[in-house]
Amino acid sequence: MKVFIADKFPEESIERIKELGCAVVYEQSLDGDSLLEGLHEQQPDVLVVRSTVVTGEMISSTPFLSLIIRAGSGFNTIDVKTASERSVYVANCPGKNSIAVAELAFGLLLSIDRRIPDNVIQLRAGRWNKKEFSQAGGIYGKTLGVIGVGRIGREVIVRATVFGMKVVAWSRSLTPEKADELGVEYMSTPIDVARHADAVSVHVALADDTRKMIGKEFFNAMKEGAFFINTSRAEVVDQDALKDAVVRKRIHAGLDVFDGEPAQKKGPFTDEIGTYERVYGTHHIGASTEQAQSAVADETLRILIEYIRTGYVYNCVNYLEKTPASYVLSVHHRNRVGVLAGVLDIIREASINVEIMENTIFQGGDGACARIQIDGMLKGEDVRKIEDSSENIFSVSQVKI
């Protein structure tokens, strides 16, 4: 199996992949056309990326590709639609960078309050301005609003509590009972969070129902001069509404993600929000600590090892949640060559499609049971054909699901 690693990856982890018997191609400087060319030339079975964009063209040009591992949590940089159409697994490493992202979110929060970047800029320019930079509100006793209380949001809550902040929170999965367990005040909507908070930190995954969920109504509900932190995805925020809020309501923003950030690791940055006085930005580095990358590398290895050994993919993001299957066919049989081939032939002749199939082997290795989910009901005569197709079949049953 050939593994193509197209981003920075720990050397010790690369050696462990080689110990699995894999050929490894490590090209951390490739992206865009150069990555497309590299994939076309190397034809790997597995592609490992961090933040590098993986396009549909890249996937389509690599016919042996069967698995893409995103060495991180978000996977919006991968054309999952094309991967699914071409039967390519896409897996991620959720939760392994939670602490790193939470640390950066708090770094941005403190930077806004104490204007740390401005202090540094003026010192490097040879200017001392204690009078100006002594003016800060402080965050102790202030209210932090957390949008999304998954792994990262919970790490942010822990840090906010230690800093003496009150926390109000909203998440699709949050209930008043869970909020009590987390030691936060439950808010029924994101707008309620905006109304109550002195600072808001966003930690939701990008999905159809979260795209631009933070918009004009949200920013209108925020307090004048409040802080807004986004270390999740730029697409969850209406960027025009954010820019308007920075100008009109004097909202201070700490951003690690931008609508116009380059696809490459280096390049020009043209999003005008980067020039706004009340915006402090970082270069999409939320997960970029050695600790986080080590944890992500370990999870990448776990995914790869299981895939090589069993064909199963941990953390797969493009499984179909519900297939068109409407019946399950159970075939109890002896574990013999050709038994299931005959069963599948009869299903095919009935113009019925197999959606999911598993074959369980019992102790001793002689008995087995195949559970075959199909998209239609087999006629009684077809079921009898299966029963009669081999002397090694014990029984056949069909149940609607």
C-alpha positions as CSV (number, residue, x, y, z in Angstrom):
1,M,0.0,0.0,0.0
2,K,1.4,3.4,-0.9
3,V,0.7,6.4,1.4
4,F,1.2,9.9,0.2
5,I,1.7,12.5,2.9
6,A,1.2,16.0,1.5
7,D,1.6,18.1,4.7
8,K,4.1,18.4,7.6
9,F,4.0,15.1,9.6
10,P,6.2,13.9,12.4
11,E,9.2,11.8,11.2
12,E,8.7,9.2,13.9
13,S,5.1,8.7,12.7
14,I,6.3,8.3,9.1
15,E,8.7,5.6,10.3
16,R,5.9,3.8,12.0
17,I,3.9,3.8,8.8
18,K,6.8,2.3,6.9
19,E,7.0,-0.4,9.6
20,L,3.4,-1.4,8.6
21,G,4.9,-2.4,5.2
22,C,3.7,0.7,3.4
23,A,5.6,2.7,0.8
24,V,5.6,6.3,1.9
25,V,5.8,9.4,-0.2
26,Y,6.4,12.5,1.9
27,E,6.0,15.8,0.0
28,Q,5.0,18.5,2.6
29,S,5.6,21.4,0.2
30,L,3.0,20.4,-2.5
31,D,-0.3,22.0,-3.1
32,G,-2.5,23.1,-5.9
33,D,-1.1,22.0,-9.3
34,S,2.0,20.6,-7.8
35,L,0.0,18.2,-5.6
36,L,-2.2,17.3,-8.6
37,E,0.9,16.4,-10.5
38,G,2.4,14.5,-7.6
39,L,-0.8,12.4,-7.1
40,H,-0.9,11.6,-10.8
41,E,2.7,10.5,-10.8
42,Q,2.7,8.5,-7.6
43,Q,-0.9,7.0,-7.7
44,P,-1.2,6.4,-4.0
45,D,-3.8,4.3,-2.1
46,V,-4.0,6.6,0.8
47,L,-3.6,10.4,1.0
48,V,-2.8,12.2,4.3
49,V,-3.3,16.0,4.5
50,R,-3.6,18.7,7.1
51,S,-4.8,22.0,5.7
52,T,-4.0,21.3,2.0
53,V,-7.0,21.6,-0.3
54,V,-7.9,18.3,-2.0
55,T,-10.0,19.0,-5.1
56,G,-12.3,16.7,-7.1
57,E,-9.8,16.8,-9.9
58,M,-7.1,15.4,-7.6
59,I,-9.3,12.6,-6.4
60,S,-10.5,11.8,-9.9
61,S,-7.0,11.6,-11.3
62,T,-5.9,9.1,-8.7
63,P,-7.8,5.8,-9.5
64,F,-6.2,3.7,-6.8
65,L,-7.0,6.2,-4.1
66,S,-9.3,4.6,-1.5
67,L,-8.8,6.7,1.7
68,I,-8.1,10.3,2.5
69,I,-7.1,11.1,6.1
70,R,-7.5,14.7,7.2
71,A,-4.9,15.0,10.0
72,G,-7.2,17.4,11.9
73,S,-10.9,17.9,12.6
74,G,-12.5,20.0,9.9
75,F,-12.7,18.5,6.4
76,N,-14.2,21.3,4.4
77,T,-10.9,21.6,2.4
78,I,-11.6,18.1,0.9
79,D,-14.1,17.5,-2.0
80,V,-16.1,15.0,0.0
81,K,-18.8,14.8,-2.7
82,T,-16.4,13.6,-5.4
83,A,-14.7,11.3,-2.9
84,S,-18.0,9.7,-2.1
85,E,-18.9,9.4,-5.8
86,R,-15.6,7.6,-6.4
87,S,-15.9,5.3,-3.4
88,V,-13.1,7.0,-1.5
89,Y,-13.3,7.0,2.3
90,V,-12.7,10.4,4.0
91,A,-11.7,10.3,7.7
92,N,-10.7,13.0,10.2
93,C,-9.1,13.2,13.6
94,P,-11.7,15.0,15.7
95,G,-10.9,16.3,19.2
96,K,-7.2,15.9,19.0
97,N,-6.5,19.6,18.6
98,S,-9.2,20.8,21.0
99,I,-6.8,22.2,23.6
100,A,-4.7,23.9,21.0
101,V,-7.7,25.7,19.5
102,A,-9.0,26.7,22.9
103,E,-5.6,28.1,23.9
104,L,-5.6,30.2,20.7
105,A,-9.1,31.4,21.3
106,F,-8.2,32.6,24.7
107,G,-5.0,34.1,23.3
108,L,-7.0,36.2,20.9
109,L,-9.4,37.2,23.7
110,L,-6.5,38.4,25.9
111,S,-4.9,40.1,22.9
112,I,-8.0,42.1,22.2
113,D,-8.4,43.2,25.9
114,R,-4.8,44.1,26.5
115,R,-4.0,45.1,22.8
116,I,-0.9,42.8,22.9
117,P,-0.2,42.9,19.2
118,D,-0.3,46.7,19.2
119,N,2.1,46.8,22.1
120,V,4.6,44.6,20.2
121,I,4.3,46.6,17.0
122,Q,5.1,49.9,18.7
123,L,8.0,48.5,20.7
124,R,9.5,47.1,17.5
125,A,9.1,50.6,16.0
126,G,11.0,52.0,18.9
127,R,8.0,53.7,20.6
128,W,7.0,53.5,24.3
129,N,3.3,54.3,24.9
130,K,2.4,53.1,28.4
131,K,-0.3,55.8,28.7
132,E,-2.2,54.4,25.7
133,F,-1.9,50.7,26.5
134,S,-2.7,51.0,30.2
135,Q,-6.3,51.4,29.2
136,A,-7.9,47.9,29.4
137,G,-11.1,46.6,30.7
138,G,-9.9,43.2,32.0
139,I,-11.9,40.0,31.6
140,Y,-12.4,38.9,35.2
141,G,-16.1,38.8,36.1
142,K,-17.1,39.4,32.4
143,T,-19.5,37.1,30.6
144,L,-18.2,34.9,27.8
145,G,-20.7,33.4,25.4
146,V,-19.8,30.1,23.9
147,I,-21.5,29.0,20.6
148,G,-21.0,25.3,20.3
149,V,-20.0,23.1,23.3
150,G,-18.2,20.2,21.6
151,R,-14.7,19.3,22.6
152,I,-13.2,22.7,21.8
153,G,-16.1,24.7,23.3
154,R,-15.7,22.7,26.6
155,E,-12.0,23.4,26.8
156,V,-12.8,27.1,26.3
157,I,-15.3,26.9,29.2
158,V,-12.7,25.4,31.5
159,R,-10.3,28.2,30.7
160,A,-12.9,30.9,31.1
161,T,-13.9,29.6,34.5
162,V,-10.3,29.6,35.7
163,F,-10.0,33.3,34.6
164,G,-13.1,34.1,36.7
165,M,-15.5,34.7,33.8
166,K,-19.1,33.8,33.8
167,V,-20.2,31.6,30.9
168,V,-23.4,31.5,28.9
169,A,-23.7,28.9,26.1
170,W,-25.7,27.6,23.3
171,S,-25.3,24.4,21.2
172,R,-27.7,22.2,19.2
173,S,-27.1,19.4,21.7
174,L,-27.1,21.5,24.9
175,T,-29.9,21.1,27.4
176,P,-30.4,23.0,30.7
177,E,-29.3,19.8,32.5
178,K,-26.1,19.5,30.5
179,A,-25.4,23.2,31.0
180,D,-25.7,22.7,34.8
181,E,-23.1,19.9,34.6
182,L,-20.8,22.2,32.7
183,G,-21.3,25.0,35.1
184,V,-22.7,27.4,32.5
185,E,-25.9,29.2,32.0
186,Y,-28.1,27.7,29.2
187,M,-29.2,29.9,26.4
188,S,-32.0,28.8,24.1
189,T,-30.7,30.5,20.9
190,P,-27.4,32.0,19.6
191,I,-29.1,35.4,19.7
192,D,-29.6,35.1,23.4
193,V,-25.9,34.4,23.8
194,A,-25.1,37.6,21.9
195,R,-27.4,39.7,24.1
196,H,-25.9,38.5,27.4
197,A,-22.2,38.2,26.6
198,D,-19.3,40.7,26.8
199,A,-17.4,38.4,24.5
200,V,-18.4,35.5,22.2
201,S,-16.3,32.6,21.1
202,V,-17.6,30.4,18.2
203,H,-16.9,26.7,18.1
204,V,-19.3,25.0,15.7
205,A,-18.5,22.7,12.8
206,L,-19.3,23.8,9.2
207,A,-22.5,22.2,7.9
208,D,-25.5,23.3,5.9
209,D,-27.3,24.5,9.0
210,T,-24.3,26.4,10.4
211,R,-23.2,28.2,7.2
212,K,-23.6,31.9,7.9
213,M,-25.5,31.2,11.2
214,I,-23.7,34.2,12.7
215,G,-25.2,37.1,10.8
216,K,-26.6,40.5,11.0
217,E,-29.2,39.7,13.6
218,F,-26.6,38.2,15.8
219,F,-24.2,41.1,15.6
220,N,-27.1,43.6,16.2
221,A,-27.8,41.7,19.4
222,M,-24.2,42.0,20.7
223,K,-23.2,44.8,23.1
224,E,-21.5,47.8,21.7
225,G,-17.7,47.2,21.7
226,A,-18.0,43.5,22.6
227,F,-15.4,41.0,21.6
228,F,-16.0,38.3,18.9
229,I,-13.7,35.3,18.5
230,N,-13.9,32.9,15.7
231,T,-11.5,29.9,15.5
232,S,-13.9,27.5,13.9
233,R,-14.6,28.2,10.2
234,A,-15.0,31.5,8.3
235,E,-18.1,30.2,6.5
236,V,-20.2,30.0,9.7
237,V,-20.1,33.8,9.8
238,D,-21.6,36.2,7.4
239,Q,-18.5,38.2,6.6
240,D,-20.2,41.3,5.4
241,A,-22.2,41.4,8.6
242,L,-19.1,41.0,10.7
243,K,-17.3,43.8,8.8
244,D,-20.3,46.1,9.3
245,A,-20.4,45.2,13.1
246,V,-16.7,46.0,13.5
247,V,-17.2,49.5,11.9
248,R,-20.7,50.3,13.1
249,K,-20.9,48.7,16.6
250,R,-17.1,48.9,17.3
251,I,-17.0,45.1,17.7
252,H,-13.5,43.8,18.4
253,A,-12.8,40.6,16.5
254,G,-10.2,38.0,17.0
255,L,-10.1,35.7,14.0
256,D,-8.1,32.6,13.0
257,V,-10.1,31.9,9.9
258,F,-10.9,34.2,7.0
259,D,-13.2,34.0,4.0
260,G,-10.4,34.9,1.6
261,E,-7.5,33.0,3.1
262,P,-5.2,31.4,0.5
263,A,-5.5,27.7,-0.4
264,Q,-1.7,27.5,-0.3
265,K,0.5,27.6,2.8
266,K,2.0,30.9,1.7
267,G,0.6,33.6,-0.6
268,P,-1.0,37.1,-0.7
269,F,-3.8,37.9,1.6
270,T,-6.4,40.2,0.2
271,D,-9.3,40.1,2.6
272,E,-9.8,43.7,3.6
273,I,-10.9,42.7,7.1
274,G,-7.2,42.1,7.9
275,T,-6.6,45.8,7.7
276,Y,-9.3,46.8,10.2
277,E,-8.1,48.5,13.3
278,R,-10.2,46.4,15.7
279,V,-9.4,43.1,14.1
280,Y,-6.6,40.9,15.4
281,G,-5.9,37.9,13.2
282,T,-3.8,34.7,13.0
283,H,-3.0,32.6,10.0
284,H,-5.4,29.7,10.6
285,I,-3.0,28.1,13.1
286,G,-5.5,27.0,15.8
287,A,-4.4,23.4,15.7
288,S,-0.7,24.1,15.0
289,T,1.0,23.2,18.2
290,E,3.5,20.3,18.6
291,Q,1.3,18.7,21.2
292,A,-1.8,18.8,19.0
293,Q,0.1,17.6,15.9
294,S,1.5,14.7,17.9
295,A,-2.0,13.7,19.0
296,V,-3.3,14.1,15.5
297,A,-0.4,11.9,14.1
298,D,-1.2,9.2,16.6
299,E,-4.9,9.2,15.5
300,T,-3.9,9.2,11.9
301,L,-1.8,6.1,12.6
302,R,-4.7,4.4,14.4
303,I,-7.0,5.0,11.4
304,L,-4.4,3.7,9.0
305,I,-3.5,0.6,11.0
306,E,-7.1,-0.4,11.3
307,Y,-7.7,0.2,7.6
308,I,-4.8,-2.0,6.6
309,R,-5.7,-4.8,9.0
310,T,-9.5,-4.9,8.6
311,G,-10.6,-2.5,5.9
312,Y,-12.6,-0.5,8.5
313,V,-12.2,3.2,8.6
314,Y,-12.4,5.0,12.0
315,N,-14.0,8.5,12.0
316,C,-15.3,8.2,8.4
317,V,-17.2,11.3,7.5
318,N,-18.8,10.2,4.3
319,Y,-20.7,7.0,5.2
320,L,-24.4,7.2,4.2
321,E,-26.3,7.5,7.4
322,K,-29.4,5.7,6.0
323,T,-29.2,3.6,2.9
324,P,-32.2,2.8,0.6
325,A,-32.3,-0.7,2.1
326,S,-35.9,-1.8,3.1
327,Y,-35.3,-5.5,3.9
328,V,-32.7,-7.5,5.6
329,L,-32.0,-11.1,4.4
330,S,-30.4,-13.4,6.9
331,V,-28.7,-16.5,5.6
332,H,-27.4,-19.0,8.1
333,H,-24.9,-21.3,6.4
334,R,-21.7,-23.3,6.6
335,N,-18.6,-21.3,6.1
336,R,-17.8,-22.8,2.6
337,V,-16.5,-21.5,-0.7
338,G,-19.2,-20.3,-3.1
339,V,-22.2,-20.2,-0.8
340,L,-22.6,-16.5,-0.7
341,A,-21.7,-16.1,-4.4
342,G,-24.7,-18.2,-5.2
343,V,-26.9,-16.1,-2.9
344,L,-25.8,-12.9,-4.5
345,D,-26.4,-14.3,-8.0
346,I,-30.0,-14.9,-7.2
347,I,-30.4,-11.4,-5.7
348,R,-28.9,-9.9,-8.8
349,E,-31.2,-11.9,-11.1
350,A,-34.2,-10.5,-9.1
351,S,-33.0,-7.0,-10.0
352,I,-32.5,-6.1,-6.3
353,N,-29.5,-4.2,-5.1
354,V,-27.4,-5.1,-2.0
355,E,-26.8,-2.0,0.2
356,I,-25.0,-3.4,3.2
357,M,-23.6,-6.9,3.8
358,E,-21.8,-8.5,6.7
359,N,-20.9,-12.2,7.3
360,T,-20.4,-13.3,10.9
361,I,-18.4,-16.4,11.6
362,F,-19.2,-18.4,14.7
363,Q,-16.8,-20.2,17.1
364,G,-15.0,-23.1,15.5
365,G,-15.1,-21.4,12.1
366,D,-17.8,-23.7,10.6
367,G,-21.0,-21.9,11.0
368,A,-21.7,-18.4,9.7
369,C,-24.6,-15.9,9.2
370,A,-24.8,-13.4,6.3
371,R,-27.0,-10.4,7.0
372,I,-27.7,-8.7,3.6
373,Q,-29.6,-5.4,3.5
374,I,-31.4,-5.0,0.2
375,D,-33.4,-2.3,-1.5
376,G,-36.5,-4.4,-2.2
377,M,-38.4,-7.5,-1.1
378,L,-37.4,-10.8,-2.6
379,K,-40.3,-12.9,-3.9
380,G,-41.1,-16.2,-2.1
381,E,-39.8,-18.1,-5.1
382,D,-36.4,-16.3,-4.9
383,V,-36.1,-17.0,-1.2
384,R,-36.7,-20.7,-2.0
385,K,-34.1,-20.5,-4.7
386,I,-31.6,-19.3,-2.2
387,E,-32.6,-22.1,0.3
388,D,-32.1,-24.7,-2.5
389,S,-28.9,-23.1,-4.0
390,S,-26.5,-25.0,-1.7
391,E,-26.6,-27.9,0.7
392,N,-24.5,-25.7,3.0
393,I,-27.4,-23.3,3.7
394,F,-29.3,-24.0,6.9
395,S,-32.1,-21.3,6.8
396,V,-33.1,-18.1,5.1
397,S,-35.3,-15.3,6.5
398,Q,-36.4,-11.9,5.2
399,V,-37.5,-9.0,7.4
400,K,-38.7,-5.5,6.6
401,I,-36.6,-2.8,8.2
